[in-house]
Amino acid sequence: MCGIVGCIGRDDDTLDILMGGLRSLEYRGYDSAGIAMGPSGEVLKRSGELDALEDALETTPLTGTFGIGHTRWSTHGPPTDRNAHPHTDESDRVAVVHNGIIENYSELKAALEADGVTFSSDTDTEVVPHLIAQALDQGESPETAFHNTVDKLEGSYAIAAIIDDEETIYAARQGSPLVVGVDDNSTFLASDVPAFVDHTRDVVFLEDGQRVIATPSGFSVLDETRQPVEVDIETVSYTADETGKSGYDHYMLKEIYEQPTSLRQSFSGRVDALEGSITFEEVEEIPQPDAVQFVACGTSYHAALYGAALLRERGIPAEAYLASEYALSPPPLTLGTLVVGITQSGETADTLAALRDAQSRGVTTLALTNTVNSTAARECDHALYIRAGPEIGVAATKTFSSQLVGCNLLVEKLADSSPDLRPLIESLRDLPGDVQEVLDTSGAQTLVDEYGNSDAYFFIGRGTNVSVALEGALKCKEISYEHAEGFPAGELKHGPLALVTPETPVFAVVTGNDERAQKTLGSIKEVQARGAPVIAVTDGQSAAAEIVDEILEIPETHQRLAPVLANVQLQLFSYYLADALGRPIDKPRNLAKSVTVE
Ligand code: F6R
């Protein structure tokens, strides 16, 4: 979703820093971009990729010593030059960038129009510069005009503004992410740390309601009553190198290959193979719940399905809910229910809304997230970090694997009496090596030659492998733009089988040799009878390998971890399919990394 950057306190490299920051936020997804520089007040914005803005800067260079920039992901109005941010007032005294949605913009716009203000875009954002300008006209100082304007806004926003020839950036956060970067000479603002991690790792994570006044001599943070707030400056652990592509063609491929490391990070220091015990440094006391409700979206929802299945196996009632449905029709719960939000970014608006709904009903909440100090982490009673490291590709890969590991650890923490955990812990410790083996030996790329021109791709599994089937299909469709669907294998005959033809390869995820695996063999026969080629993703324990056309093999492991390995094979297939089709893998059309609007 939209990305904001800002920089003040440098002399001559501000424009480069802003453009570099916008490049680092490309992963969030965007369809237009722009920059405003102060004190000149010059603005340049272009629809399309950042290259279009860069080309425009060559012919129309901007001058100034501080500035704000923006990548826009359209909500109000199509992705055109005029709808791109920054937005200005009629006399170009004020320039504003915004992430989020101003819910009362229609009323504000109507009142401004009644006062004779002419709007030049379709956006909700444009009310902000006009309101500030109107306040300036009424004799308010720039800072007061900014505060009074922010007070009028309802909805979610992170806003940054420059006003007149004041050497100041004004910013506010309410419901959309905004962080401040600090070094000896300058202050940075951004939607996310990668935008300035080349320059500083010292960060202030703003709270909702906080505002920032940044000048060349430093910055102050105020609360919504305009009182100064003491803030902690934290040093983030990741470096610019971790957020680069390190020689891979795409972030997605890099992140797939990082999984041996990211998985190790997820469990290291948390498991004791000798004792067979699990500890988390962040969360020691989570009360044992009567029931667990998971809320999540997209890939994280698939992890939630997996987590709920594990909990039910351990005797704890558990369900996974799509967060976008949860807050609108909240399921009943008792005060002993634990609500767990699974969210890589910790900023997904639907997931935050579901967690807030749960909190309003008085239950304990926990964020299972990758992002330290994200909104979910801060708002929930407990935060458990999956420690996968920064994920830049829009398609979630390594964070899904780490979410599955996180679910395994959490389940055993919540279960009343644990069985002997040593076999699971030993398999966890082998997991990075097993993933490496899949990466080193996978035949997924060669399958693209054979099946890359198919009509559609189907994915089936049972039990925890349903999560893998759904995730395999989501990854395939989002980056290849090909039709892909995942089903619980048992559902095929209740409808999806009508889609199956010789031109629709079916990926069957069959691990272990229990009753579910046996039944999946029956599902394989069903699709084969309709002529579909079948690719088994299997550890070879069942007879699947003997009856299918192709095999993507995974090493044998603990049955709870086999889905992690199977999923890596499907990640690779989707990646190579999308690559063969020439898709923009790291930035699929219409999608954003961090979905900060409901
Ligand atoms: C798909 C993908 C999305 C996210 C979803 C939730 O590859 O990344 O489906 O999983 O938008 O995002 P988080 O986990 O940040 O809440």
Boltz pocket constraint, residues with backbone or C-beta under 6 A from the ligand:
constraints:
  - pocket:
      binder: B
      contacts: [[A, 297], [A, 298], [A, 299], [A, 300], [A, 301], [A, 342], [A, 343], [A, 344], [A, 345], [A, 346], [A, 347], [A, 348], [A, 351], [A, 394], [A, 395], [A, 396], [A, 397], [A, 474], [A, 475], [A, 478], [A, 592], [A, 593], [A, 594], [A, 595]]
      max_distance: 6.0
